[in-house]
Amino acid sequence: MALLYPIGLLALAGLIVPVVIHLWNVKKGKVLKIGSIALLGENATASSKNIKITDILLFIVRCLIITLIAFVLAQPYHTITSSNRKNAGWILIDKRQIGKVYEASKPTIDSLMKLGFEMRDFNLGFAKISLKDSTAEYSRTRSVSYTALLKELNTQIPSGYSANVFADRRLLHFEGNLPKPSFRLIWNDLPSGDTVKTWTTKFLAKIYEGKSIPTLTSYTSSLLQDLPPINAVIYEPNGSDSKYIKAALNAIASFTKRSIKIDNWNGSSVKADLLFWLSDKPVPLTGYKKGASLISYKKGKTILVNSTLQIASSPGQTLALKKRIAVDDQKGTTVWEDGFGEPILIKDTDANFNHFYFYSRFNAEWTELVWNEQFIKSLVPIVLGQPNDPNFGFETHDADQRILAQQQIPTTYHNATIGLTINNRQDLKDWIWGIAFVLLITERVLSLSKKTSADYGRG
């Protein structure tokens, strides 16, 4: 037994009441007549004090009542420890790999099923499956990451259950920060076969050979062919925004080894691959190569904001946005947006070129983007004429062998004890009130019996 509020035991000081009543007994002294009353005279009445316990049974009952009331105030409880080993959790396995997983982890899975664990598909919905499903054929396409499944599992798994996940820890199956589980998570890593994979891919006009092992993925490149230079034209009637654009273009040229020619707009018809129209004046819509990119400032009301700029190439990085142009009814695809989900860069594609409308300015007084490395990364797909590739420069390949470190998964691993230990707190207050009620009735019966006997004796 334990007490929730031990300070309630201070009520035991009330025991002094029955002690005073029963322990202190004062009796009137007897008067004795000796010899001649006239000679001795009248003495004052003497009294004697006799300290002793009277009505022992009634005294004990009253002390017990006060003691029980003090314990009720302290709120006693009893902890009952039980082991929940039936229907204690889920076994989560991708049903497309159930045969392979069961063969590799047969003793563990059999032990869990004997304890009452349910076998579930490690996919959206977590449908019930069985070992019979190992003979079925399923599509090999997976679109849901393990991170998303763990987030959903937080809301789907019953309270008090544990989850035993049988899956690999390859990095390509995870995205973003892992959620903190609201349940006991045990991650059973699957054995891997060949841990060295190679492939080829094309990026920035180069062919790369990728090589991946569990600890890293590396690329080696070779020049694919000599490409023509990129003709970039900048129009800026006033201001200093062009210096940020020129610096970014030079950095891209240095990194990609592509020749980028930068010219200022002179009003003549230039066959430009790329035009930065750093003004809200009307943009000429002729004089560009087919498939060229045009970035122009959007005209409208300037709004002071305290927001962030969200760029697809760096979704987890926060870039301050101080000013923007009010949103209008411009049609197109949102490329960048602010922290409130409002578009900052919209792409409208027609038959000849890609037109990007920028609802801010390339200026440090408007946004800190121009001072951040993400400025260059965000311009690369536009400059190189591949703005439609959402994963430009950030390849996720099926052969990627990198794995997540064990300590990065917020879990208790397989070598932990199987089963759940549950501590239930049982309140003893009702029992104590019941005993106190019985004692109170007993006290009343004893007290009335004493009074009746005393009245009968005087009668």
C-alpha positions in Angstrom: 0.0 0.0 0.0 1.2 3.5 -0.8 -0.2 7.0 -0.1 -0.8 9.6 -2.7 -0.9 12.5 -0.2 1.1 11.5 2.9 0.5 14.9 4.4 -3.0 13.8 5.1 -1.7 11.7 8.0 -1.4 14.9 10.0 -5.1 14.4 10.8 -3.9 11.7 13.2 -3.4 14.5 15.6 -7.2 14.2 16.2 -6.5 11.1 18.3 -6.0 13.5 21.2 -9.7 13.9 21.5 -10.7 10.4 22.5 -7.5 10.2 24.7 -8.6 13.3 26.7 -12.2 12.0 26.9 -11.3 8.5 28.1 -8.0 9.0 30.0 -8.9 11.9 32.2 -11.4 10.9 34.9 -12.3 13.3 37.7 -14.3 11.9 40.7 -15.9 13.8 43.6 -14.2 13.0 47.0 -16.2 11.5 50.0 -16.8 13.5 53.2 -16.1 11.6 56.4 -17.6 12.8 59.8 -15.1 12.3 62.6 -15.8 13.2 66.3 -17.8 16.2 67.1 -18.7 18.3 64.1 -19.0 21.3 66.3 -15.4 21.0 67.5 -13.8 20.3 64.1 -16.0 22.6 62.1 -16.9 22.2 58.5 -14.1 21.5 56.1 -14.1 22.2 52.4 -15.2 19.4 50.1 -12.2 17.5 48.9 -11.9 15.9 45.5 -9.6 13.3 44.1 -8.3 12.8 40.6 -8.0 9.3 39.2 -6.2 9.0 35.8 -7.2 5.7 34.1 -8.6 4.4 30.8 -12.4 4.0 30.9 -14.5 2.2 28.4 -11.6 0.6 26.6 -13.6 -0.9 23.7 -15.3 2.5 23.0 -11.9 4.2 23.2 -10.4 1.8 20.7 -13.3 2.2 18.2 -13.1 6.0 18.3 -9.4 6.0 17.7 -9.8 3.6 14.8 -12.4 5.9 13.2 -10.1 8.9 13.4 -7.2 6.9 12.1 -9.2 5.7 9.1 -10.4 9.3 8.3 -6.7 10.4 8.3 -5.9 7.6 5.8 -8.8 8.6 3.6 -7.3 12.1 3.4 -3.9 10.6 2.5 -5.6 8.7 -0.4 -4.1 5.2 -0.1 -3.8 3.0 -3.1 -2.4 -0.5 -4.0 -0.3 -1.1 -7.1 -1.1 -4.4 -9.0 1.5 -5.5 -11.5 0.3 -7.7 -14.3 1.8 -8.9 -17.5 -0.3 -8.4 -20.6 0.8 -11.2 -22.9 -2.4 -11.8 -24.9 -3.1 -9.5 -27.9 -0.2 -7.4 -26.6 0.8 -5.9 -29.9 1.3 -6.0 -33.7 3.8 -7.7 -35.9 4.3 -5.3 -38.8 5.7 -6.8 -42.0 5.4 -5.6 -45.6 3.1 -8.2 -47.1 5.2 -8.2 -50.3 8.1 -9.5 -48.2 6.3 -11.8 -45.7 7.9 -15.0 -47.0 11.4 -13.6 -46.9 10.9 -12.0 -43.5 9.4 -15.1 -42.0 12.2 -17.3 -43.2 14.8 -15.0 -41.7 13.0 -14.3 -38.4 10.9 -17.5 -37.9 11.7 -18.1 -34.1 10.9 -14.5 -33.2 7.7 -14.3 -35.2 6.5 -17.6 -33.8 7.1 -16.5 -30.3 5.2 -13.3 -30.7 2.3 -15.0 -32.3 2.1 -17.5 -29.4 1.9 -14.4 -27.1 -1.2 -13.2 -29.1 0.4 -10.6 -31.3 -1.5 -9.8 -34.5 0.3 -9.8 -37.9 -0.3 -6.6 -39.8 0.8 -5.2 -43.2 3.4 -2.5 -42.7 1.6 -0.1 -45.1 -1.3 2.4 -45.0 -4.2 1.0 -43.1 -2.2 -1.7 -41.4 -4.5 -4.4 -42.7 -4.5 -7.9 -41.0 -2.4 -10.5 -42.9 -1.3 -14.0 -42.2 1.5 -16.4 -43.3 -0.8 -17.6 -46.1 -0.3 -14.3 -47.8 3.3 -15.2 -48.5 2.2 -17.1 -51.6 0.4 -14.1 -53.2 1.9 -11.8 -55.8 2.0 -8.0 -55.1 3.2 -5.0 -56.9 6.7 -3.9 -55.9 5.8 -0.2 -55.9 6.0 1.7 -52.6 5.0 5.3 -52.3 4.7 5.7 -48.6 7.8 6.3 -46.5 8.5 4.6 -43.1 8.4 8.0 -41.5 4.8 8.6 -42.7 3.8 5.0 -41.6 5.2 5.6 -38.1 3.3 8.9 -37.8 0.1 7.0 -38.8 0.9 4.2 -36.4 0.8 6.7 -33.5 -2.9 7.2 -34.2 -3.9 3.6 -35.3 -2.3 1.2 -32.8 -4.5 0.5 -29.7 -3.4 2.0 -26.4 -1.0 -0.3 -24.4 0.1 -2.3 -27.5 3.6 -2.6 -28.7 4.8 -2.8 -32.3 7.4 -5.2 -33.6 8.5 -3.9 -37.0 10.4 -6.2 -39.4 12.0 -4.0 -42.0 15.4 -2.8 -43.2 16.8 0.6 -42.3 17.7 1.8 -45.7 17.8 5.6 -45.9 15.6 5.8 -49.0 12.6 4.5 -47.0 12.8 7.4 -44.6 12.2 11.1 -45.0 12.4 14.0 -42.6 12.5 13.7 -38.8 11.2 10.5 -37.3 8.2 11.0 -34.9 8.4 10.0 -31.3 6.3 6.9 -30.9 3.4 6.8 -28.4 3.9 3.1 -28.1 6.7 0.6 -27.5 8.5 0.2 -30.8 10.8 -2.7 -31.4 12.7 -2.6 -34.7 13.9 -5.9 -36.1 16.4 -5.2 -38.8 16.3 -7.5 -41.8 19.5 -9.2 -43.0 20.9 -7.6 -46.2 22.5 -9.4 -49.1 24.7 -7.6 -51.5 25.5 -4.3 -49.9 27.4 -2.8 -52.8 25.4 -1.4 -55.7 26.4 0.7 -58.8 24.4 2.5 -61.5 24.7 5.4 -63.9 22.7 8.6 -64.1 22.8 11.9 -66.1 23.0 15.3 -64.4 24.2 18.7 -65.6 25.1 17.3 -69.1 27.4 14.7 -67.4 27.1 11.0 -67.0 27.7 9.9 -63.4 28.5 6.5 -62.1 27.0 6.0 -58.7 28.4 3.6 -56.1 26.6 2.9 -52.8 27.4 1.0 -49.6 25.6 1.1 -46.2 27.8 4.0 -45.0 27.9 6.3 -48.1 27.0 6.9 -51.7 29.5 8.4 -54.1 29.5 9.6 -57.7 32.2 9.9 -60.3 31.6 12.0 -63.4 32.8 12.3 -67.0 32.0 15.0 -69.5 29.2 13.9 -71.8 29.8 16.4 -74.7 30.7 20.0 -75.4 27.6 22.1 -75.0 26.9 25.6 -76.4 27.1 28.5 -73.9 24.0 29.8 -72.1 23.1 33.3 -73.1 21.8 35.2 -70.1 20.4 38.7 -70.4 19.6 41.0 -67.4 17.4 44.0 -67.5 17.5 46.4 -64.5 16.7 50.1 -65.1 17.6 51.0 -61.6 18.7 49.4 -58.4 21.3 46.9 -57.5 19.5 43.5 -57.6 21.5 42.5 -60.7 24.7 42.0 -58.7 23.1 39.1 -56.8 22.0 37.5 -60.1 25.4 37.9 -61.7 27.2 36.4 -58.7 24.8 33.4 -58.7 25.3 32.8 -62.5 29.1 32.9 -62.2 28.9 30.4 -59.3 26.7 28.1 -61.4 29.1 28.4 -64.3 32.1 27.6 -62.1 30.4 24.5 -60.6 28.8 23.0 -63.7 31.7 23.9 -66.1 29.1 25.4 -68.4 29.9 28.7 -70.2 27.3 31.3 -69.3 27.5 34.7 -71.2 26.0 37.5 -69.2 24.8 40.6 -71.1 22.7 43.7 -70.1 19.5 44.3 -72.0 19.9 46.9 -74.7 16.5 46.8 -76.4 17.7 44.8 -79.4 16.4 41.3 -80.2 18.7 38.9 -78.6 18.3 35.2 -78.9 18.5 34.7 -75.1 18.3 31.4 -73.3 17.7 33.2 -70.0 16.3 36.6 -69.2 16.1 38.3 -65.8 13.6 41.2 -66.1 14.3 43.0 -62.8 11.5 45.4 -63.2 7.7 45.5 -63.0 7.5 47.2 -66.4 5.8 45.2 -69.2 8.1 42.3 -70.5 8.8 41.9 -74.2 7.6 38.5 -75.2 9.7 38.0 -78.3 13.4 37.5 -79.0 14.0 34.3 -77.0 15.0 30.8 -78.0 12.3 28.1 -77.8 12.3 26.6 -74.3 14.1 29.7 -72.8 13.4 30.8 -69.2 12.2 34.3 -68.3 12.1 35.6 -64.7 10.3 38.9 -64.2 9.2 41.0 -61.2 5.5 41.0 -60.5 3.8 44.3 -60.4 1.4 45.1 -57.5 1.0 46.3 -53.9 4.1 45.9 -51.7 3.2 44.2 -48.3 5.4 44.1 -45.2 5.4 40.5 -43.9 7.1 38.5 -41.2 7.2 35.1 -42.9 9.5 32.6 -44.5 10.4 31.5 -48.0 9.9 27.9 -48.8 12.0 26.5 -51.7 11.6 22.9 -53.0 15.3 22.3 -53.0 15.6 22.9 -49.3 12.2 22.3 -47.6 13.6 22.1 -44.1 15.5 25.4 -44.3 14.0 28.7 -43.1 14.7 31.8 -45.2 13.3 35.1 -43.9 10.8 36.9 -46.1 10.4 40.6 -45.2 8.4 42.1 -48.1 6.3 40.6 -50.9 3.9 41.6 -53.7 0.2 41.0 -53.0 -1.2 37.8 -54.6 -3.3 38.3 -57.7 -5.1 36.0 -60.1 -2.0 34.9 -62.1 -2.3 31.4 -63.4 0.4 28.9 -63.3 2.3 26.4 -61.1 3.6 27.4 -57.7 7.4 26.9 -57.5 8.2 28.8 -54.3 5.8 29.9 -51.6 5.8 31.8 -48.3 5.2 30.5 -44.8 1.5 31.0 -45.2 1.3 28.9 -48.4 0.9 31.9 -50.7 2.9 31.7 -54.0 6.2 33.6 -54.3 7.3 32.2 -57.6 4.8 31.1 -60.3 5.7 29.3 -63.5 3.5 29.8 -66.6 4.5 27.8 -69.7 3.4 28.7 -73.2 4.4 27.3 -76.5 7.8 29.2 -76.6 9.3 29.7 -73.2 8.9 29.3 -69.4 7.8 32.5 -67.7 8.5 32.8 -64.0 6.6 35.5 -62.1 8.4 36.6 -58.9 6.3 38.1 -56.1 9.2 39.7 -54.3 12.6 41.1 -55.2 16.1 39.7 -55.3 17.2 42.1 -52.7 18.4 41.7 -49.1 15.8 44.2 -47.9 13.0 41.9 -49.2 14.4 38.5 -48.4 17.6 36.9 -47.1 17.5 34.4 -50.0 20.2 36.4 -51.9 22.6 35.9 -49.0 22.0 32.1 -48.7 23.5 29.2 -50.6 20.0 28.1 -51.4 19.8 31.0 -53.9 22.3 29.3 -56.2 20.7 25.8 -55.8 17.2 27.1 -56.5 18.4 28.9 -59.7 20.3 25.9 -61.1 17.3 24.0 -62.7 16.0 27.3 -64.2 19.4 28.4 -65.6 20.1 24.9 -67.1 16.7 24.7 -68.7 15.3 21.8 -66.5 12.7 23.6 -64.3 10.2 20.8 -64.5 12.4 18.3 -62.6 11.2 18.4 -58.9 14.2 16.3 -57.7 16.8 18.2 -59.8 20.2 17.4 -58.3 18.7 15.3 -55.4 18.5 11.8 -56.8 16.8 9.0 -54.8 17.9 5.8 -56.4 16.5 2.3 -55.6 20.0 1.0 -55.4 21.0 3.4 -52.6 22.4 1.2 -49.8 22.8 3.8 -47.1 21.1 2.8 -43.8 19.8 4.8 -40.9 21.9 4.4 -37.7 20.2 2.3 -35.0 20.3 5.2 -32.4 18.4 7.4 -34.8 15.3 5.2 -34.5 13.4 6.1 -31.2 12.8 2.6 -30.2 13.6 -0.4 -27.9 15.4 -3.0 -30.0 14.8 -6.7 -30.4 17.0 -7.8 -27.6 14.5 -6.3 -25.1 12.1 -8.5 -23.2 9.0 -9.4 -25.1 5.7 -8.6 -23.5 4.2 -5.7 -21.6 4.3 -5.1 -17.9 1.3 -3.1 -16.8 1.0 -1.4 -13.4 -2.7 -0.8 -12.3 -3.4 1.5 -9.4 -6.3 0.3 -7.2 -7.9 3.0 -5.0 -8.4 1.8 -1.4 -10.6 4.8 -0.3 -13.9 3.0 -0.8 -12.8 0.1 1.4 -11.6 2.4 4.1 -14.9 4.3 4.1 -16.8 1.0 4.4 -14.8 0.0 7.4 -15.1 3.4 9.0 -18.9 3.3 8.5 -19.1 0.0 10.3 -17.0 1.3 13.2 -19.1 4.4 13.4 -22.3 2.3 13.9 -20.4 0.2 16.5 -19.4 3.4 18.3 -22.9 4.7 18.4 -24.2 1.4 19.7 -21.6 1.2 22.4 -22.1 4.9 23.4 -25.9 4.5 23.6 -25.6 1.3 25.6 -23.4 3.1 28.2 -25.8 5.9 28.5 -28.8 3.6 28.9 -27.0 1.7 31.6 -26.1 4.9 33.4 -29.7 6.1 33.3 -31.0 2.8 34.6 -28.5 2.9 37.5 -29.7 6.3 38.6 -33.3 5.3 38.3 
